[in-house]
Amino acid sequence: NDLYILKSGTELALSVAGALHALGATTLNPYPTVAMMRNKIIVTRMLMEAGLPTPETYVASDPNEFRPLLDAGPLILKPYRGSRGAGIRIIRKLNELDDVTRDGLMLAQRYHAPDGPDCKIYCVGGRLFGVRRIWPIQKYEDKLGQPFELSAELRDIALRCGRVFGIDLYGLDTVVSGGRPYVVDVQKFGSYMGVPNAPGVLADYLVTAAKGAMHGELVLGAAS
């Protein structure tokens, strides 16, 4: 059996993956999971249901509905199907909502000022890697970030995220504010930029997965 690697999040890639899935092909990560994780509303709800630390989250089709929430502090607005940070904005004042594009549902999360750079966490077959990265990214070096040793708390959070979605190849964004970590996003593959020897680590995992798929033994969720 062939194994198809589903990394791209474009509509074309998802459509091709969906067609392959309908024909019985094996994709990594599984197509149904990837398609579901495109929706940040679903992802956030699943994280909350699992008891993972997330910011207060709100959904609306009209950005003006978020106006009363600004009384309690700034918000982060993001498209509910966005990726790579596109369309994400920090809203501090009411008039900043005036030029927000009204294009479908919007997700708003309470903004928690970070204690330092964001903590990106990547998982490859149960192996975890931490990369500190500033946001917003200004130059290429910012994307590489700085590797760091994960605390026991962050390791536990990262592994629990994998169990929620039943995958062990993913990335997540966490913000530590006031000493408390918050999960603000989970990616179904991740860029793995800044992970030491990322190409080799990923290659080893994918080769093992492909060999398993050849014998109908592809096992996901090893992080559990």
C-alpha positions as CSV (number, residue, x, y, z in Angstrom):
1,N,0.0,0.0,0.0
2,D,1.1,3.5,-0.7
3,L,1.3,6.2,1.9
4,Y,0.4,9.8,0.9
5,I,1.9,12.6,3.0
6,L,-0.6,15.4,3.5
7,K,1.3,18.5,4.5
8,S,-0.1,21.3,2.4
9,G,-3.3,22.9,3.7
10,T,-4.5,24.3,0.4
11,E,-8.0,23.5,-0.8
12,L,-6.5,21.7,-3.8
13,A,-4.3,19.5,-1.6
14,L,-7.3,18.7,0.7
15,S,-9.5,17.9,-2.3
16,V,-6.9,15.5,-3.8
17,A,-6.4,13.9,-0.3
18,G,-10.2,13.6,0.1
19,A,-10.5,11.8,-3.2
20,L,-7.6,9.5,-2.3
21,H,-9.2,8.8,1.0
22,A,-12.5,7.9,-0.7
23,L,-10.6,5.4,-2.7
24,G,-9.2,3.8,0.4
25,A,-5.7,5.4,0.3
26,T,-3.8,6.0,3.5
27,T,-2.8,9.5,4.2
28,L,-0.5,10.9,6.9
29,N,-2.0,12.6,8.8
30,P,-5.4,11.0,8.2
31,Y,-7.5,13.1,5.8
32,P,-10.6,13.2,8.1
33,T,-8.5,14.6,10.9
34,V,-6.7,17.1,8.8
35,A,-10.0,18.4,7.3
36,M,-11.5,18.7,10.7
37,M,-8.4,20.5,12.1
38,R,-8.8,23.2,9.5
39,N,-11.6,24.6,11.5
40,K,-10.3,26.5,14.5
41,I,-13.7,26.5,16.2
42,I,-13.8,22.7,16.3
43,V,-10.1,22.5,17.4
44,T,-10.6,25.0,20.2
45,R,-13.7,23.3,21.4
46,M,-12.0,19.9,21.5
47,L,-9.1,21.3,23.4
48,M,-11.4,23.0,26.0
49,E,-13.4,19.8,26.3
50,A,-10.2,17.9,27.1
51,G,-9.4,20.3,29.9
52,L,-6.4,21.9,28.1
53,P,-5.6,25.5,29.0
54,T,-6.9,27.8,26.3
55,P,-7.8,31.5,26.3
56,E,-11.5,32.5,26.6
57,T,-12.8,32.1,23.1
58,Y,-15.8,33.6,21.2
59,V,-17.3,33.2,17.7
60,A,-19.3,35.7,15.7
61,S,-20.1,36.4,12.0
62,D,-20.0,40.2,12.6
63,P,-16.9,41.6,14.3
64,N,-19.1,44.3,16.0
65,E,-20.4,41.6,18.2
66,F,-17.0,41.5,19.9
67,R,-17.3,45.2,21.0
68,P,-18.6,44.5,24.6
69,L,-15.8,42.1,25.2
70,L,-13.1,44.8,24.8
71,D,-14.3,46.2,28.1
72,A,-12.4,43.3,29.8
73,G,-9.2,43.8,27.7
74,P,-7.7,43.2,24.3
75,L,-8.7,40.4,21.9
76,I,-6.9,38.3,19.3
77,L,-9.0,38.0,16.1
78,K,-8.4,35.2,13.7
79,P,-10.2,33.6,10.7
80,Y,-11.8,30.4,11.8
81,R,-10.1,28.6,8.8
82,G,-6.9,30.6,8.6
83,S,-3.3,29.3,8.6
84,R,0.3,30.5,8.9
85,G,-0.9,33.5,10.9
86,A,-2.8,35.1,8.0
87,G,-5.5,37.5,9.1
88,I,-4.6,37.5,12.8
89,R,-4.9,40.8,14.6
90,I,-4.7,42.2,18.1
91,I,-7.7,44.4,18.8
92,R,-7.3,46.9,21.7
93,K,-9.7,49.7,20.7
94,L,-13.3,49.7,19.5
95,N,-12.5,51.6,16.3
96,E,-10.0,48.8,15.3
97,L,-13.0,46.6,14.6
98,D,-14.3,49.0,11.9
99,D,-11.9,47.8,9.2
100,V,-12.0,44.1,10.1
101,T,-13.1,42.2,7.0
102,R,-16.5,40.6,7.3
103,D,-15.8,37.4,5.5
104,G,-17.5,34.5,7.3
105,L,-17.1,33.5,10.9
106,M,-14.4,35.0,13.1
107,L,-12.8,33.6,16.2
108,A,-11.8,35.9,19.0
109,Q,-9.7,34.9,22.0
110,R,-8.8,36.9,25.0
111,Y,-5.3,38.4,24.5
112,H,-2.8,37.4,27.2
113,A,0.4,39.4,27.0
114,P,3.3,36.9,26.7
115,D,6.1,36.7,29.3
116,G,8.5,36.3,26.4
117,P,8.7,34.7,22.9
118,D,5.9,32.2,22.0
119,C,6.6,28.6,22.6
120,K,6.2,26.4,19.5
121,I,6.1,22.7,20.3
122,Y,6.5,20.0,17.6
123,C,5.8,16.3,17.9
124,V,7.3,13.6,15.7
125,G,6.2,10.1,16.7
126,G,6.0,11.0,20.3
127,R,9.3,13.0,20.4
128,L,8.8,16.6,21.4
129,F,10.8,19.6,20.4
130,G,10.4,23.2,21.7
131,V,11.3,26.3,19.8
132,R,10.9,29.9,21.1
133,R,9.8,32.2,18.4
134,I,8.8,35.9,18.5
135,W,5.5,37.1,17.0
136,P,4.8,38.7,14.7
137,I,7.7,37.4,12.5
138,Q,9.7,40.1,10.9
139,K,12.5,38.3,9.1
140,Y,13.6,34.8,8.2
141,E,15.8,34.3,11.3
142,D,12.6,34.9,13.4
143,K,11.1,31.8,11.9
144,L,14.0,29.7,13.0
145,G,13.6,30.8,16.6
146,Q,15.6,29.3,19.5
147,P,15.4,25.6,20.6
148,F,14.6,25.2,24.3
149,E,14.1,22.4,26.8
150,L,10.4,21.7,27.5
151,S,9.2,21.8,31.1
152,A,7.2,18.9,32.4
153,E,4.0,21.0,32.2
154,L,4.5,21.9,28.6
155,R,5.4,18.2,27.7
156,D,2.2,17.1,29.3
157,I,0.2,19.7,27.5
158,A,1.7,18.8,24.1
159,L,1.2,15.1,24.5
160,R,-2.4,15.6,25.6
161,C,-3.0,17.7,22.5
162,G,-1.9,14.8,20.4
163,R,-4.2,12.4,22.2
164,V,-7.2,14.8,21.6
165,F,-6.8,14.4,17.8
166,G,-5.3,10.9,17.7
167,I,-2.1,12.0,15.9
168,D,1.6,12.1,16.7
169,L,2.8,14.4,13.9
170,Y,1.8,17.9,14.7
171,G,2.7,21.3,16.1
172,L,1.1,23.6,18.6
173,D,1.5,27.2,19.6
174,T,1.5,28.1,23.3
175,V,1.8,31.5,25.0
176,V,3.0,31.7,28.6
177,S,1.5,34.7,30.3
178,G,1.8,35.4,34.0
179,G,3.6,32.0,34.3
180,R,0.6,30.2,32.9
181,P,0.6,28.4,29.5
182,Y,-2.2,28.7,27.0
183,V,-2.7,26.7,23.9
184,V,-3.7,29.1,21.1
185,D,-3.4,26.8,18.0
186,V,-2.7,23.3,16.9
187,Q,-1.3,22.5,13.4
188,K,-1.9,19.1,11.8
189,F,1.7,19.0,10.5
190,G,3.7,22.1,11.3
191,S,6.8,23.6,9.7
192,Y,9.3,22.2,12.2
193,M,11.5,25.2,11.5
194,G,14.1,25.6,14.3
195,V,13.9,21.9,15.3
196,P,17.5,20.5,15.3
197,N,18.0,18.1,12.4
198,A,14.4,18.4,11.4
199,P,14.8,16.8,8.0
200,G,16.5,13.7,9.4
201,V,14.0,13.4,12.3
202,L,11.0,13.7,9.9
203,A,12.6,11.4,7.3
204,D,13.1,8.6,9.9
205,Y,9.5,8.9,11.0
206,L,8.1,8.9,7.5
207,V,10.1,6.0,6.4
208,T,9.0,3.9,9.3
209,A,5.4,5.0,8.7
210,A,5.6,4.1,5.0
211,K,7.0,0.7,5.8
212,G,4.1,0.1,8.2
213,A,1.6,1.2,5.6
214,M,3.0,-1.3,3.1
215,H,1.9,-4.0,5.5
216,G,-1.3,-2.3,6.6
217,E,0.2,-1.5,10.0
218,L,0.2,2.3,10.0
219,V,-0.1,3.3,13.7
220,L,-0.9,6.8,14.7
221,G,-1.2,8.4,18.1
222,A,2.1,6.9,19.4
223,A,2.3,9.9,21.7
224,S,-0.6,8.4,23.7
